[in-house]
Amino acid sequence: MPEHDIIIIGGGHNGLVAACYLAKAGLKTLVLERREIAGGASITEEIHPGFHCSTLAHAVGPISPQVVADLNLSQFGLEVITPEVRVLALSPDNRSLCLYNETARAAGEIENFSSKDAKSYTEFATSFARIGRVLSPLASMTPPSLDKPGAAEIWNLGKVGLAFRGLGKKDEYRLLRWGPMAVADLAAEWFETELLRATVAARGIFGAFAGPWSAGTSLGLLWQAALDGNPIGPSSFVKGGLGAFTQALASAALSAGAQIRAGAEVLRIETAEDKATKVMLKGGEEISARAIVSNADPRTTFLRLIDPVNLDPTFLSKARNYRTTGTAAKINVALSGLPSFSGVNGGDAAAKLSGRIHIGPDIDYLERAFDASKYGDYSPEPYLDITIPSLSDSTLAPAGKHVMSVYVQFAPYKLKEGDWNSRREEFADSVVNQLARYAPDIKRLILGRQIVTPLDLEQIYGLSGGHIHHGEQTLDQFFTFRPLIGWAQYRTPIKALYLCGAGTHPGGGITGMPGANAAREIIRDFRARKV
Ligand SMILES: Cc1cc2nc3c(=O)[nH]c(=O)nc-3n(C[C@H](O)[C@H](O)[C@H](O)COP(=O)(O)OP(=O)(O)OC[C@H]3O[C@@H](n4cnc5c(N)ncnc54)[C@H](O)[C@@H]3O)c2cc1C
């Protein structure tokens, strides 16, 4: 008899979400996490004595409200902080554009740049919210089978189709037309202010090996609508950093009866008669289960954990073509005080800085930053997505001091010259120099810094190719194609082996949805005695 019903490889937030649902369904569930702490890319670490920061992801995706409610996460300590500001976009000419959650307030700020854009923004945001309502059911849906769609799948898609018809001609047309467009074109159709165009476009390329002129980058923006109903990326934080989210999930999983083992790296998924039966850990221990669920990314799962002889050559070649070239890095900084950003003055400066801070003032800047990546170098003028979470969460830094989390794009996984280990300090200096153009006093405030290169993302945090989303989220790796065509339903060619991470639909971001969707399919298979 197998020792467990379920083994989950990886204690990232999706693995933990799946563990909660599976354990609540009465299945004996064991989570095996290779690192000493669970949480994956949703963790908080001490970056300097007394300073804690979300090491990798810094703002939540947003987390699915359904997951939060189903798993009672508030009861397990989850406290989401949502500042009024979504993003403050900085410009080298000392002007800044503050986009609030509230559309009318954001439009008021845009009015300082262009009355035309202020009007367009209101229509853009309204259209986005409407389109988002149509697309959002897709996120919590298992993508339909292309070969043999079931009745329920056809029914669910039919409901989305009906909602689509309800959009009206204008928004229907927009939705169909926007998906394949370059996000730079989309932003230019709506707005004349470069800073606003670039701030909107940045969301379409977040985490992608793509610039704003790359075809299909509007998809990222549309997906944002599905998850959040707002064209501007969310800035919701978790009290205690994102590690507090995965701690709440871990507590919920334990209370539902799951077990979590940290420091337990799976080296091999063993099979018998085409069925996954057990895992082998580093150190040689073997643990059996009726089903194995991988929260590791698809490349790791299919190309490292499974013996290739167990996979069909056509499937293997598709898995090898799954794209995971990352281009992001992180610099987390402990600060002795709040930096002064040029053009962000007055009594409301701290409030304006409490959401995300965007550096990437125009479309050409973003595209040039991507150019560097394309040719194997990090950009000296990268796109930066910055948060100062200690402004709204005093638990992260000593009084009067701050932590700053700097997401850096574009920094390619593969460097043409040298390697990440020898160039990490030089890279971090270059990012700080760029920051200093917008916050001139920052250098004297820095007490300590943590540098996370794309190679660290792979080697320390287990992300193949350093890709923050477990793989590109382009049309060919999306929805029924995620991770691979024919395998978007969380099942794999090996019986009793499932995927539940960001490499499955609906993809990356701290949402919990891949984990929840996968758990639903696994429970269905258990109930139908297919496992
Ligand atoms: C630098 C960075 C910034 C980001 N910023 C944001 C953001 O601001 N907002 C947002 O919503 N999203 C952001 N993301 C994306 C988001 O963090 C990911 O999409 C999300 O964490 C994926 O969750 P997951 O549970 O699927 O996988 P992961 O978080 O990657 O977890 C997978 C887990 O599996 C473990 N594992 C892998 N292999 C094995 C093995 N062989 N044995 C045992 N365990 C194994 C890993 O150690 C890891 O803990 C960011 C990501 C990065 C890297």
The ligand as an ORCA input file, in Angstrom:
! r2SCAN-3c Opt
* xyz 0 1
  C      11.754     37.945     -8.853
  C      10.293     37.623     -8.932
  C       9.366     38.639     -8.797
  C       7.999     38.368     -8.899
  N       7.105     39.365     -8.673
  C       5.780     39.062     -8.588
  C       4.858     40.010     -8.082
  O       5.223     41.103     -7.656
  N       3.539     39.655     -8.048
  C       3.113     38.413     -8.442
  O       1.908     38.137     -8.371
  N       3.987     37.483     -8.893
  C       5.300     37.775     -8.956
  N       6.199     36.816     -9.327
  C       5.703     35.539     -9.853
  C       5.259     34.610     -8.744
  O       6.124     34.689     -7.665
  C       5.223     33.163     -9.261
  O       4.407     33.095    -10.414
  C       4.658     32.232     -8.200
  O       5.439     32.309     -7.025
  C       4.608     30.805     -8.676
  O       4.159     30.032     -7.597
  P       4.273     28.465     -7.607
  O       3.783     27.978     -6.306
  O       3.605     27.938     -8.831
  O       5.816     28.156     -7.795
  P       7.075     28.546     -6.907
  O       6.779     29.713     -6.057
  O       8.214     28.655     -7.850
  O       7.266     27.277     -5.982
  C       7.753     26.051     -6.473
  C       8.380     25.314     -5.315
  O       8.820     24.030     -5.739
  C      10.040     23.747     -5.091
  N      10.729     22.697     -5.840
  C      11.183     22.756     -7.110
  N      11.783     21.601     -7.446
  C      11.688     20.785     -6.367
  C      12.147     19.463     -6.091
  N      12.807     18.766     -6.999
  N      11.902     18.926     -4.871
  C      11.215     19.634     -3.936
  N      10.788     20.907     -4.139
  C      11.017     21.470     -5.335
  C      10.760     25.080     -5.114
  O      11.818     25.140     -4.179
  C       9.611     26.018     -4.772
  O       9.464     26.180     -3.387
  C       7.565     37.055     -9.186
  C       8.500     36.024     -9.273
  C       9.847     36.292     -9.146
  C      10.827     35.171     -9.237
*
